[in-house]
């Protein structure tokens, strides 16, 4: 796990440890699945990106303006699939690390969410 993984017990509205988000097969390879937890007063938005048998989970908020990254459901990457793209400000983030490599938040990172694969399920740590 990366040093910037967040454990959701400390965030209002976030899913508790052990929450099964979905089955890996429910996420098309190269695409993402969005999740919303909490309530209208304290929503928590996150997504899980699939790359083969790997998953990468992040809070769905650009560190520049805290706006959602995507405009279209399940689509977070630019055309090559190498980077997440903030559709509001054009920032690019590495899929594997969440680090911003171009745009107004260069050098900052998306907040990753600690998840694992267990029995074909994506599970919150």
C-alpha positions in Angstrom: 0.0 0.0 0.0 1.1 3.5 -0.7 1.8 5.9 2.1 -1.1 8.1 1.0 -3.8 5.4 1.2 -6.6 6.5 3.3 -8.5 4.3 5.7 -12.1 5.4 5.5 -13.0 5.0 9.2 -11.9 8.5 9.7 -14.0 10.1 7.0 -17.7 10.9 7.5 -20.0 9.0 5.1 -17.3 6.6 3.9 -17.9 2.8 3.7 -16.6 0.8 6.7 -13.7 -1.6 6.5 -14.7 -4.9 5.0 -17.3 -3.4 2.7 -17.6 -5.3 -0.6 -17.8 -2.7 -3.3 -18.4 -5.0 -6.2 -17.0 -8.0 -8.1 -13.9 -7.4 -10.2 -15.8 -8.8 -13.2 -18.4 -6.0 -12.8 -15.8 -3.5 -13.8 -14.9 -3.5 -17.5 -11.1 -3.7 -18.0 -9.8 -0.2 -18.6 -12.8 1.4 -17.1 -13.9 2.5 -13.6 -17.0 2.1 -11.4 -18.2 4.9 -9.2 -19.5 4.6 -5.7 -21.3 7.1 -3.4 -21.6 6.6 0.3 -23.0 8.7 3.2 -25.9 11.0 2.9 -26.7 14.3 1.2 -25.1 16.2 4.1 -21.9 14.2 4.1 -21.5 12.3 0.8 -18.3 10.4 0.0 -17.6 9.8 -3.7 -15.0 7.3 -4.9 -14.2 5.2 -7.8 -12.3 2.0 -8.6 -10.3 1.7 -11.8 -9.6 -1.7 -13.3 -6.4 -2.5 -15.2 -6.4 -6.3 -15.9 -6.4 -8.1 -12.5 -5.4 -4.9 -10.7 -7.6 -2.2 -9.1 -6.8 1.3 -8.1 -9.3 3.2 -5.8 -9.4 6.9 -5.2 -11.7 9.6 -3.8 -13.4 11.2 -6.8 -12.1 14.7 -6.1 -9.4 16.6 -7.9 -7.0 18.1 -5.4 -7.0 21.4 -7.3 -10.7 22.3 -6.8 -12.2 19.2 -5.2 -14.5 18.8 -8.2 -15.2 15.3 -9.6 -12.7 14.1 -12.2 -15.2 12.6 -14.6 -18.0 14.0 -16.7 -19.1 10.6 -18.1 -20.0 7.7 -15.8 -17.2 5.1 -15.5 -14.7 7.1 -17.7 -11.8 8.6 -15.7 -8.9 8.2 -18.1 -7.8 10.0 -21.2 -7.7 8.1 -24.5 -4.5 6.1 -23.9 -5.7 4.9 -20.5 -2.3 5.8 -18.9 -3.6 8.8 -16.9 -6.7 9.9 -15.1 -8.0 13.2 -16.6 -9.7 15.9 -14.6 -12.3 17.0 -17.1 -12.6 20.4 -15.5 -9.0 21.6 -15.5 -7.2 19.1 -17.6 -4.9 17.8 -14.9 -3.4 14.4 -15.5 -2.8 11.8 -12.8 -0.9 8.5 -12.9 -3.3 5.6 -12.6 -1.0 3.6 -10.3 -0.1 6.3 -7.9 -2.7 9.1 -8.3 0.2 11.6 -8.6 -0.6 14.7 -10.7 2.0 14.9 -13.5 0.5 17.8 -15.4 -2.0 20.6 -14.8 -2.8 23.1 -12.0 -2.1 20.6 -9.2 1.2 19.1 -10.5 3.0 17.3 -7.8 -0.1 16.7 -5.6 -2.0 13.5 -5.6 -5.5 12.1 -5.6 -6.4 10.5 -2.2 -6.2 6.8 -2.7 -8.6 4.5 -1.0 -7.2 1.3 0.5 -8.8 -1.7 -1.2 -7.9 -5.3 -1.9 -9.2 -8.2 -4.0 -10.6 -11.1 -2.0 -12.3 -14.0 -3.8 -12.9 -11.9 -6.9 -14.4 -9.0 -4.8 -13.1 -5.5 -4.4 -13.1 -4.9 -0.6 -12.4 -1.8 1.5 -9.5 -2.2 3.9 
